[in-house]
Amino acid sequence: MSDNRLPEAGDRIAKLLARAGVASRREIERMIADGRIALDGKVLDTPAIKLDSLRGVTVDGKPVGKTEETRLFAFHKPSGMLTTEHDPKGRPTIYAALRNALPKDAGRVMPVGRLDYNTEGLLLLTNDGEMKRAMELPSSGVPRTYRARAFGDVTQAQLDELIEGVEVDGIRYGRIEANLERGSGRNRWIELTLREGKNREVRRVLEHLGLEVSRLLRIGYGPFHIGDLPRGQALEIKGGDVAGFKRELARGGRQ
């Protein structure tokens, strides 16, 4: 900004744009660095500017609409689908399925975290980039719960040791609560709850224990659960539940 206007009042522009569903705060900071965001026709070169509203702000030359009410959707992602908008290899992505699964007025939504190509289950989507970022941060401690079907020999005592965390190939994974579901044989279901969500964490930890994962489903993220939501379908989470969760998230409470 050539006029160096950096008002003290209001919120940082990246925070406002994230709330408006433009992108996550981190992505917006990159967009500013790339010269894609302007205020009153002047390209911004810093994310530090504070504003009371998004009046006069443009992204790629287009005005930004007013901040929308936070919306959150639960989607049952099938296996064999990428959590991305485009794939150079032409593989199926969630956005092809979401065109039919989401209501027509859903607008632009962003996935909260990712699920691997072969992982299925609960994927949350929101128009609120600020909430998305907060839910993904390890420091927020929002739990993610999975069910894994694994082949091999393992005891509950071995799984209990994961409560202290574990290091695999030089990567430290934090506290994991793991329970072996009832059954017999070497093909068993294991339920795991973790709070960091590092890349391929569940698969890597179970493989470290000598298990072969044949199926992996995320069944919960924070207080939200997949329930009996059919595969490939989505539903909107009630506004009151979303508002309550946002308040808890702002207070730093762990679900």
For each residue, the residues with C-beta under 8 A, 3 or more apart:
1: 4 5 6 39 42 44 45 46 49
2: 42
3: 42
4: 1
5: 1 49
6: 1 46 48 49 50
7: 10 49 50 51
8: 50
9: 50 52
10: 7 16 50 51 52 53
11: 15 16 50 51
12: 15 16 47 48 49 50
13: 16 17 28 32 37 39 44 47 49 50 51 54 57
14: 17 18 25 28 29 32 47
15: 11 12 18 19 25 130
16: 10 11 12 13 19 20 51 53 54 57 67
17: 13 14 20 22 23 25 28 37 54 57 59 64 129
18: 14 15 21 22 23 24 25 28 128 129 130 132 133
19: 15 16 67 70 128 129 130
20: 16 17 54 64 65 66 67 68 129
21: 18 68 107 108 109 110 126 127 128 129
22: 17 18 28 59 64 129
23: 17 18 27 28 31 110 129
24: 18 27 28 110 129 132 133
25: 14 15 17 18 28 29 129 130 133
26: 29 30 133
27: 23 24 30 31 129
28: 13 14 17 18 22 23 24 25 31 32 37 47 129
29: 14 25 26 32 33 47
30: 26 27 33 34
31: 23 27 28 34 36 37 59
32: 13 14 28 29 35 36 37 44 45 46 47
33: 29 30 45
34: 30 31
35: 32 43 45
36: 31 32 59 60
37: 13 17 28 31 32 43 44 57 58 59
38: 41 42 43 44 57 58 61
39: 1 13 42 44 49 51 56 57 58
40: 56
41: 38 58
42: 1 2 3 38 39
43: 35 37 38
44: 1 13 32 37 38 39 47 49
45: 1 32 33 35
46: 1 6 32 49
47: 12 13 14 28 29 32 44
48: 6 12
49: 1 5 6 7 12 13 39 44 46
50: 6 7 8 9 10 11 12 13
51: 7 10 11 13 16 39 54 57
52: 9 10
53: 10 16 66
54: 13 16 17 20 51 57 64 65 66 67
55:
56: 39 40
57: 13 16 17 37 38 39 51 54 63 64
58: 37 38 39 41 61 62 63 64
59: 17 22 31 36 37 62 64
60: 36
61: 38 58
62: 58 59
63: 57 58
64: 17 20 22 54 57 58 59
65: 20 54 68
66: 20 53 54
67: 16 19 20 54
68: 20 21 65 71 107 127
69: 239
70: 19 126 127 128 131 239 242 243 246
71: 68 106 107 109 126 127 128 236 239 242
72: 124 125 126 128 131 224 236 237 242
73: 102 106 109 124 125 126 234 235 236 237
74: 122 123 124 224 226 229 234 235 236 237
75: 94 97 98 101 102 122 123 124 125 233 234
76: 120 121 122 123 226 229 230 231 232 233 234
77: 81 83 94 97 115 119 120 121 122 123
78: 81 97 120 231 232
79: 117 118 119 120 215
80: 92 117 118
81: 77 78 91 92 93 94 97 117
82: 87 91 92 93 94 117
83: 77 93 94 111 114 115 123
84: 87 93 94
85: 93 95
86: 93
87: 82 84 90 91 92 93
88:
89:
90: 87
91: 81 82 87 117
92: 80 81 82 87 96 97
93: 81 82 83 84 85 86 87 96
94: 75 77 81 82 83 84 97 98 111 123
95: 85 98 99
96: 92 93 99
97: 75 77 78 81 92 94 100 101 232
98: 75 94 95 101 102 109 125 234
99: 95 96 102
100: 97
101: 75 97 98 232 233 234
102: 73 75 98 99 106 109 125 234
103: 106 236
104:
105:
106: 71 73 102 103 109 127 236
107: 21 68 71 127
108: 21 127
109: 21 71 73 98 102 106 125 126 127
110: 21 23 24 125 126 127 129 132
111: 83 94 114 123 124 125 132
112: 123 124 125 126 131 132 135 136 221
113: 123 124 135 136 144 197 221
114: 83 111
115: 77 83 119 120 121 123 218
116: 119 200 203 216
117: 79 80 81 82 91
118: 79 80 216
119: 77 79 115 116 216 217 218
120: 76 77 78 79 115 215 216 217 218 231
121: 76 77 115 146 216 217 218 219 226
122: 74 75 76 77 218 219 220 221 224 225 226 229
123: 74 75 76 77 83 94 111 112 113 115 218
124: 72 73 74 75 111 112 113 135 221 224
125: 72 73 75 98 102 109 110 111 112 234
126: 21 70 71 72 73 109 110 112 129 131 132
127: 21 68 70 71 106 107 108 109 110
128: 18 19 21 70 71 72 131 132
129: 17 18 19 20 21 22 23 24 25 27 28 110 126 132 133
130: 15 18 19 25 133 134
131: 70 72 112 126 128 134 135 246 249
132: 18 24 110 111 112 126 128 129 135 136
133: 18 24 25 26 129 130 136 137
134: 130 131 137 140 249 250
135: 112 113 124 131 132 140 142 221 222 249
136: 112 113 132 133 140 197
137: 133 134 140
138: 141 174 195 196 197
139:
140: 134 135 136 137 249 252 254
141: 138 195 254
142: 135 195 221 222 249 254 255
143: 193 194 195 220 221 222 254 255
144: 113 193 194 195 197 218 220 221
145: 191 192 193 218 219 220 221 225
146: 121 191 192 193 194 202 216 217 218 219
147: 181 189 190 191 192 216 217 219
148: 189 190 191 192 202 203 206 213 215 216 217
149: 187 188 189 213 214 215 216
150: 154 187 188 189 190 206 211 212 213 214
151: 186 187 211 212 214
152: 186 209 210 211 212
153: 186 210
154: 150 158 159 180 188 190 209 210 211
155: 158 159 180
156: 159 160 179 180
157: 160 161
158: 154 155 161 209
159: 154 155 156 162 178 179 180 190 209
160: 156 157 163 178
161: 157 158 164 166
162: 159 165 166 175 176 177 178 192 205
163: 160 175 176 177
164: 161 175
165: 162 172 173 174 175 176
166: 161 162 172 173 176 205 208
167: 170 171 172 173
168: 171 173 204 205 208
169: 204
170: 167
171: 167 168 198 204
172: 165 166 167
173: 165 166 167 168 176 194 196 198 201 204 205
174: 138 165 194 195 196
175: 162 163 164 165 194 195
176: 162 163 165 166 173 192 193 194 205
177: 162 163 192 193 194
178: 159 160 162 190 191 192 193
179: 156 159 190 191 192
180: 154 155 156 159 188 189 190
181: 147 188 189 190 191
182:
183: 188 189
184:
185: 188
186: 151 152 153
187: 149 150 151 214
188: 149 150 154 180 181 183 185
189: 147 148 149 150 180 181 183
190: 147 148 150 154 159 178 179 180 181 206
191: 145 146 147 148 178 179 181 219
192: 145 146 147 148 162 176 177 178 179 202 205
193: 143 144 145 146 176 177 178 220
194: 143 144 146 173 174 175 176 177 197 201 202
195: 138 141 142 143 144 174 175 254
196: 138 173 174 201
197: 113 136 138 144 194 201
198: 171 173 201
199:
200: 116 203 204
201: 173 194 196 197 198 204 205
202: 146 148 192 194 205 206 213 216
203: 116 148 200 206 207 213 216
204: 168 169 171 173 200 201 207 208
205: 162 166 168 173 176 192 201 202 208 209
206: 148 150 190 202 203 209 211 213
207: 203 204 210 211 212 213
208: 166 168 204 205
209: 152 154 158 159 205 206
210: 152 153 154 207
211: 150 151 152 154 206 207
212: 150 151 152 207
213: 148 149 150 202 203 206 207 216
214: 149 150 151 187
215: 79 120 148 149
216: 116 118 119 120 121 146 147 148 149 202 203 213
217: 119 120 121 146 147 148 226
218: 115 119 120 121 122 123 144 145 146 221 226
219: 121 122 145 146 147 191 225 226
220: 122 143 144 145 193 224 225 226
221: 112 113 122 124 135 142 143 144 145 218 224
222: 135 142 143 245 255
223: 241 245 255
224: 72 74 122 124 220 221 237 241 245
225: 122 145 219 220
226: 74 76 121 122 217 218 219 220 229
227:
228:
229: 74 76 122 226 233 234 235
230: 76 233
231: 76 78 120
232: 76 78 97 101
233: 75 76 101 229 230
234: 73 74 75 76 98 101 102 125 229
235: 73 74 229
236: 71 72 73 74 103 106
237: 72 73 74 224 241 242
238: 241 242
239: 69 70 71 242 243
240: 243 244
241: 223 224 237 238 244 245
242: 70 71 72 237 238 239 245 246
243: 70 239 240 246 247
244: 240 241 247 248
245: 222 223 224 241 242 248 249 255
246: 70 131 242 243 249 250
247: 243 244 250 251
248: 244 245 251 253 255
249: 131 134 135 140 142 245 246 252 253
250: 134 246 247
251: 247 248
252: 140 249
253: 248 249
254: 140 141 142 143 195
255: 142 143 222 223 245 248
